[in-house]
């Protein structure tokens, strides 16, 4: 039996959790469809999720459609929890993007679709809520084509739109208008099909078109679109048929699908940890998508960078629940116990390691941060432990401790996430906390090239090591890249097993150091090269390199100089045309950069860039500026250099910006 790891993604309130319930009901896993409002759904199990009626944590549930085992992953739709979606994307075989037939394409929908396309994840589109007043068909299709992708093909039409009698009517293979549109779309990526269709339209059968549609959908070149209502069941039967027919599954035999699943089961162990949670006894549980091989209980696994653990228990998702099993095989998702040091992003098995740190993320990192303060001074230690455990589950929380001020910072996507952290700390850890004012997170980028070196045995260097570094600017979005430009004999291979192990150890120190640059912000988009290395055998230890690297790196960074950059959003505003004159001065005051407006009679659209720090104020003013008719969408787009004096952030005491002060700390044994 083949396996499909399927993600359900959507803007908040589009109805993806209800769609998940409908699919489980259709597969016979549940006897009654749960309600998001009543808090009775299968995947929203957290008390906070049921209380708020939103998905906060991704959840996995398994069922069988025809001969395909579907591991369905329900993801959050609220932008504050986009990090959960981030981790799921790496394990998906396909996705269903849910859009509301009333609200249409929304800001988060556009962000999700761009990411699915960039990662070439095969995606079906399901337009939900056709039974609601204000639902559209042609309008929604036009919006999808304009805002998401023109490479879509509606698989049917609707009747009784906007009523409880609404239904989805799949196009028949004999529908010449449908097959004509389908052939034209598919021909854009298939020259042979184009030639055959131009030569004789009747010579191209629907079976041929359907097979080509499966191939191109599997390659993420085209996207079938279904309409329906998850709450009343309209259109879901057609969607289920589309999932099994057009999305690729491990062990299937259609083009673009992975064959010979048994060979994969016998191959080398390889998998990805996409989620970590804590059990009732506080133990770590790793959610792993297996890409090859088989993991069995009592196996010793390598994972991450040079970490090992013994698997003590395995649960595999099967028909609605996680069932105790002796093994988990290629293509499946399992929960593994016993890996005490496991982290989100770890690769398990022969191909070990982690997702390249500092590499380009699927979504923008958080742009806000706040100080978490325990109301009871005696809870400070427990608070640090609790936040560290939350950061295990969500690394983008980016827990940062200021040892000088005895303060703990966490990164955030928004205020809702802050409320969830507060409630989680109180419910799960018994810690009552408050927060300081939320502030913006900036970044630093090098503006020039800087070099520095500390030589073993020279005055001012208390370490038994030589380290020379060069830092250079890298293209925007490149992240941090660290490499070696030293001779083999200069690397202490009696300390490190291989040159690559040496590089990885220094790479980790580099990234930890660059969390706080000259102005206190994380440094990104740069290339660091080790230009000098030396040691004194057998006295030199890994600690000598680990302690000397930050000193040299910060000296090089000071020489290069950095520019502080602020997060910028891209905005899209639909408004009455006659309100444009009132809007433009406000945007100018908010340091926004609007594009040329587009006017269509009495309505208009305006796009542009606006600093993330000003988005909330603009959102508050839009109703008054547009007589309540304006609709604003915004999403993070990039960072740009700030104007005027760069904002600074207090640095923690682990950042050796002041060379003399740092050396004094080291010499005193701090």
Secondary structure, 3 states (H helix, E strand, C coil): CEEEEEEEEECCCCCHHHHHHHHHHHCCCCCCCCCCCCCCCCCCCCHHHHHHCCCCCCEEEEEEECCEEEEEEECCCCHHHHHHHHHHHCCCCEEEEEEECCCECCHHHHHHHHHHHHCCCEEEEEEECCCCCCCCCHHHHHHHHHHCCCCEEECEEEECCCCCCCEEEECCCCCHHHHHHHHHHHHCCCHHHHHHHHHCHHHCCHHHHHHHHHHHHHCCCCEEEEECECCCCECHHHHHHHHHHHCCCECCCCCCCCCCHHHHHCCCCEEEEEEEEECCCCCEEEEEEEEECEEECCCEEEEECCEEEECCEEEEEECCEEEEECEEECCCEEEEECCCCCCCCEEEECCCEECCCCCCCCCCCCCEEEEEEECCHHHHHHHHHHHHHHHHHCHHHCCEEECCCCEEEEEECCHHHHHHHHHHHHHHHCCCEEECCCEECCEEEECCCEEEEECCCCCCCCCCEEEEEEEEECCCCCCEEEEECCCHHHCCCCCCCCHHHHHHHHHHHHHHHCCCCCCCCEEECEEEEEEEEEECCCCCCHHHHHHHHHHHHHHHHHHHCEEEEEEEEEEEEEEEHHHHHHHHHHHHHCCCEECCCEEECCEEEEEEEEEHHHHHHHHHHHHHHCCCCCEEEEEEEEEEECCCCCCCCCCCCCCCCCHHHHHHHHHCCC
